[in-house]
C-alpha cells in the first residue's frame, strides 16, 4: 500500500475541514457585513440621543460657507450650511449651487433627535419637492409630482438618520473607529411604489477626523470622504467619483467667485427659513 493510500482518509478529512472552515468564515463575514455595522449604527444614534444635541452643538448659531471645485480645481459652485438653536431644539438650512442648478433644504429637530421635519426644493421652486416628517417613531414622506402629491408613512428603522443629523453621525463614526451602517431617505427615491424607501449608507472611519461614506442606490452611488475639525464640523468633502472637492472658506473669499452669496448673507440675517408643511400633516415642533 502506497503512502497516499495509507494517509488518504486523513488527507480527505483535512481537506473537508478546511472547506468547512472557509465556509463558516465566509458565512460569518456575511453576517458581520449585514448586521454588525447596522447594530453599530443603532448604538451611535442611541448615544447621540442620550447626550442630546445641545451637548454637541451648543447654543450659538453656525453659518459655514463652502467653495465647490471640480477635478481641475476650478470653482463650479458653492454650499452654505446654517444651524441655529430654536427652543429646546435646532433648525437648519443648506443651499447648494452647482453649475446652473440650485438646491435648497431646511430642517428642524428636537433636542433628542426623535422628532423632526424637512423640506427640499430644486431649482428654487416655491413649493417643496420633498417633505419628510419624523414623529412618534414614524417617517412620513410627501413628494410633489407634476402637479400631484404622493404621500406614505412607515416605521423609522433603528439606524435611520433623521434629516439634519448626517454630519454629526459621520463625525461620531470617525471618533468610534468602527464601520457602521445607517439608512436615510434619498429625495428622488424616497417614495417607490407608493411606499417610503430607505437607502443604506456605510460609514468607514479613516482616523478620528475622517470618514468615508458609501451608498449605492437605483440612480447612482455616493462615495465621499468627509474631514472634520476639532469641533466635529465638516471642513472638507472629497467626491471620490467625480474627484471634485467642497472646502470650507470665508464669505469674502467665496464672494470673489460668486458675488450673489452676499445677498444670501443678508437674507440669513433676516432669519433662517423653517421647513414648510403644506401636506396637512402636523409639523412636529422641536421640544
C-alpha positions in Angstrom: 0.0 0.0 0.0 1.4 3.4 -1.0 1.8 6.3 1.4 -1.0 8.1 -0.4 -3.4 5.2 0.1 -2.4 4.8 3.8 -3.0 8.5 4.6 -5.8 9.1 2.1 -8.6 9.2 4.8 -6.6 11.7 6.9 -5.9 13.9 3.9 -9.5 13.9 2.8 -10.6 14.7 6.3 -8.2 17.7 6.5 -9.4 19.0 3.1 -13.1 18.7 4.2 -12.3 20.5 7.4 -10.5 23.3 5.5 -13.5 23.7 3.2 -15.9 23.7 6.2 -13.8 26.3 7.9 -13.7 28.5 4.9 -17.5 28.2 4.5 -18.0 29.1 8.2 -15.7 32.1 7.8 -17.4 33.3 4.7 -20.8 33.0 6.4 -19.6 34.8 9.5 -18.2 37.6 7.3 -21.5 37.9 5.5 -23.4 38.1 8.8 -20.9 40.7 10.1 -21.3 42.9 6.9 -25.1 42.7 7.1 -25.8 43.0 10.8 -22.9 44.2 12.9 -22.4 47.5 11.2 -26.1 48.2 11.3 -26.1 47.4 15.1 -23.2 49.9 15.5 -25.2 52.5 13.6 -28.0 52.0 16.1 -25.6 52.3 19.0 -24.2 55.6 17.7 -27.7 57.1 17.2 -28.6 56.0 20.7 -25.6 57.7 22.2 -26.3 60.9 20.3 -29.9 60.9 21.6 -28.8 60.1 25.1 -26.4 63.0 25.2 -28.9 65.3 23.3 -28.0 67.7 20.5 -27.1 70.7 22.7 -24.1 68.8 24.1 -22.7 68.7 20.5 -24.0 72.0 19.0 -24.2 74.4 21.9 -26.4 77.5 21.9 -24.8 79.6 19.1 -25.9 79.9 15.5 -23.5 78.4 13.0 -23.1 79.7 9.4 -20.5 77.9 7.2 -19.5 78.7 3.6 -18.0 76.2 1.1 -16.4 76.5 -2.3 -17.0 73.6 -4.7 -14.2 72.9 -7.1 -14.0 70.3 -10.0 -11.2 67.8 -10.6 -9.1 70.6 -12.1 -9.7 72.9 -9.0 -11.9 75.2 -11.0 -14.7 76.9 -8.9 -18.0 75.4 -10.1 -20.4 76.2 -7.2 -20.9 76.8 -3.5 -22.7 75.5 -0.5 -24.0 77.3 2.6 -24.9 75.5 5.8 -26.8 77.2 8.6 -27.8 75.9 12.0 -29.4 77.7 15.0 -31.0 76.7 18.3 -34.8 77.1 18.5 -36.4 76.4 21.8 -35.0 73.1 23.0 -34.1 72.0 19.5 -32.5 73.2 16.3 -33.3 74.3 12.8 -31.0 74.4 9.8 -30.8 75.1 6.1 -28.5 74.2 3.3 -28.2 76.0 0.0 -26.2 74.4 -2.8 -25.4 75.7 -6.3 -23.6 73.6 -8.8 -23.3 74.9 -12.3 -26.7 76.2 -13.2 -28.7 74.1 -10.7 -29.7 75.3 -7.3 -30.9 73.1 -4.5 -32.2 74.1 -1.1 -33.3 72.3 2.0 -34.4 73.1 5.5 -34.9 71.0 8.6 -35.8 71.1 12.3 -35.0 68.6 15.1 -35.9 68.4 18.8 -33.0 68.1 21.3 -33.2 64.2 21.3 -33.4 64.0 17.5 -36.6 61.9 17.9 -38.9 64.4 16.1 -38.1 66.4 13.1 -39.3 67.9 9.8 -37.6 68.6 6.5 -38.3 70.3 3.2 -36.3 70.3 0.0 -36.6 72.4 -3.2 -35.0 72.0 -6.6 -34.2 75.0 -8.8 -35.5 77.5 -6.3 -39.2 76.5 -6.7 -41.6 77.9 -4.2 -43.2 74.6 -3.3 -41.1 71.8 -1.7 -40.2 69.0 -3.9 -39.8 66.6 -1.0 -41.0 66.8 2.6 -40.2 64.4 5.4 -41.7 64.3 9.0 -40.4 62.2 11.8 -42.8 61.8 14.7 -43.7 59.0 17.2 -41.3 56.6 15.5 -42.9 57.1 12.1 -41.5 58.6 8.9 -43.9 60.4 6.6 -42.6 61.3 3.1 -44.5 63.7 0.8 -43.5 64.4 -2.8 -44.8 66.8 -5.4 -45.0 65.1 -8.8 -46.2 67.0 -11.9 -49.0 68.9 -10.1 -50.0 65.9 -7.9 -48.9 64.9 -4.5 -47.9 61.4 -3.2 -47.5 60.5 0.5 -46.6 57.5 2.5 -45.8 56.6 6.2 -43.8 53.8 7.7 -41.9 53.0 10.9 -38.5 54.5 11.2 -35.7 51.9 11.3 -33.5 51.9 14.4 -30.5 53.0 12.3 -32.4 55.8 10.4 -30.6 59.1 10.3 -33.1 62.0 10.7 -32.6 64.9 8.2 -30.1 67.4 9.5 -28.1 64.8 11.5 -25.9 63.2 8.9 -22.7 65.2 9.5 -22.9 64.7 13.3 -23.4 61.0 12.8 -20.4 60.8 10.5 -18.2 62.7 13.0 -19.2 60.2 15.7 -18.4 57.3 13.4 -14.9 58.8 12.8 -14.4 59.0 16.6 -15.6 55.5 17.2 -13.0 53.9 14.9 -15.5 51.3 13.7 -17.5 50.9 10.5 -21.3 51.5 10.9 -24.3 51.2 8.5 -27.3 53.5 8.5 -30.3 54.3 6.4 -31.6 57.6 5.1 -34.1 58.9 2.6 -32.7 60.0 -0.7 -35.0 62.7 -2.1 -35.6 61.3 -5.7 -36.1 57.8 -4.4 -37.8 58.5 -1.0 -41.1 57.1 -2.4 -41.1 54.0 -4.5 -44.4 52.2 -5.5 -46.2 54.4 -3.0 -44.1 53.3 -0.1 -41.3 55.0 1.9 -38.0 53.8 0.6 -34.8 53.9 2.7 -31.3 53.9 1.2 -28.4 52.2 3.0 -25.2 54.1 3.7 -22.0 52.7 5.1 -19.6 54.9 7.0 -16.0 53.8 7.4 -13.6 55.8 9.6 -10.0 56.6 8.5 -8.7 58.1 11.7 -10.6 60.2 14.3 -11.3 63.1 11.9 -12.0 61.4 8.6 -14.7 59.1 7.4 -15.7 57.6 4.0 -19.4 57.5 3.1 -20.6 54.9 0.5 -24.1 54.3 -0.8 -25.5 52.5 -3.8 -29.0 53.3 -5.0 -31.1 53.0 -8.1 -29.9 56.1 -9.9 -26.3 56.0 -8.9 -24.0 56.0 -5.9 -22.3 58.1 -3.3 -18.6 57.8 -2.5 -17.4 60.7 -0.4 -14.7 61.3 2.2 -15.5 63.8 4.9 -13.0 65.7 7.0 -13.9 67.1 10.4 -12.3 69.9 12.6 -11.8 69.8 16.3 -15.4 70.8 16.9 -16.7 67.9 14.8 -17.8 70.2 11.9 -17.2 69.3 8.3 -14.5 71.4 6.7 -13.9 69.4 3.5 -15.8 66.8 1.4 -14.0 64.9 -1.4 -16.1 63.2 -4.0 -14.2 60.1 -4.9 -16.2 59.5 -8.1 -16.0 62.9 -9.8 -12.9 64.0 -7.9 -14.5 67.3 -7.1 -14.0 68.9 -3.7 -16.1 71.0 -1.3 -13.9 73.1 1.1 -14.9 75.5 3.8 -13.9 79.1 3.2 -14.9 82.6 4.4 -17.7 84.7 2.9 -15.4 87.4 1.3 -13.3 84.7 -0.5 -16.4 82.9 -1.7 -17.9 86.2 -2.9 -14.9 86.8 -5.3 -16.2 83.8 -7.3 -19.9 84.0 -6.6 -21.0 87.6 -5.7 -24.6 86.5 -5.0 -23.6 84.9 -1.7 -23.5 88.4 -0.2 -27.3 88.5 -0.9 -27.7 85.1 0.8 -25.9 86.6 3.9 -28.3 89.5 4.0 -31.2 87.0 3.8 -29.8 84.9 6.6 -29.6 88.0 8.8 -33.4 88.2 8.4 -33.8 84.7 9.8 -33.2 81.0 8.9 -36.1 79.6 6.9 -38.1 76.9 8.6 -39.3 73.7 6.9 -42.8 74.4 5.5 -45.5 71.8 5.8 -48.2 72.1 3.1 -49.3 68.5 3.4 -51.9 68.9 6.1 -49.7 66.7 8.4 -48.9 68.4 11.7 -45.2 69.5 11.8 -43.5 68.2 15.0 -42.3 71.2 16.9 -38.8 70.7 18.4 -39.2 70.2 22.1 
